[in-house]
Amino acid sequence: MNRRELLLGGIALAGAAAVKGAHAAEHNHSMMDHGSMHANRPYAALAAASADCLQTGQTCLSHCLVLLGEGDKKMAECARSVSEILAICGALQQLANQNSKQTARFARVAMDACKQCEDECRKHADKHEECKACGESCAACYRECKKIAA
């Protein structure tokens, strides 16, 4: 091996070590950021409840629309109330995930919408699993809102 090959090999080795060290430092820094982010989430349960409300609400609304398309007009009010909670819980989830100062105030609004949707979905819960799941999800979101809004 000549001096040139030795020198180039040494430079390559030093470069690889520097890159590896920088990557490790960056990884440790990002892990510290994620750890502190998760520890500082006072509205985590509310965000999770509103996310579940969104998921079950979307399923319920789709089901209601199918039934409405088949002529079942009894589902119109259910579809209307679910449509409202989708908008409200979407905003609530975003506020909760951002630890917004507006979360508690908005939770009071969401409580009313969740209760109204729960009541409407319960009317159809014995016939439609989608309505039952949505009503239960709205009840859970209502309870989380109540903890924050009180």
Secondary structure as UniProt FT lines:
FT   HELIX           3..39
FT   TURN            42..43
FT   HELIX           44..69
FT   TURN            70..71
FT   HELIX           73..75
FT   HELIX           76..97
FT   TURN            98..99
FT   TURN            101..102
FT   HELIX           103..122
FT   TURN            123..127
FT   HELIX           129..149
//
